[in-house]
């Protein structure tokens, strides 16, 4: 399995496209299925067991609500070469 590079991006969407993505996410959550989404050219697969958070941040000039979806990626384990049997 190839190692994925770290990534931290933010991408804006028109209202209608954002609403459509939220509806697809809500349907997947409701049905207990994984969710697939493409963000800035990369296809992301969110497992059914993901954790959902809602955050609220406030500064002197701005407020922000973040809907977060988190999960652990499977860690690929490198197989150790097998040893010959001891005699």
Residue pairs with C-beta under 8 A, 6 or more apart in sequence:
1 74
1 76
4 73
7 42
9 39
9 40
11 39
11 40
13 21
21 37
24 35
24 37
25 35
25 37
25 46
25 69
28 34
28 35
28 46
28 48
29 35
29 52
32 48
33 48
34 45
34 46
34 47
34 48
35 45
35 46
35 50
35 69
36 43
36 44
36 45
36 46
37 43
37 44
37 46
38 44
46 69
46 71
47 71
49 71
50 69
50 70
50 71
51 69
51 70
51 71
52 67
52 68
52 69
52 70
53 66
53 67
53 68
53 70
54 65
54 66
54 67
54 68
55 64
55 65
55 66
55 68
56 63
56 64
56 65
56 66
57 63
57 64
57 66
58 64
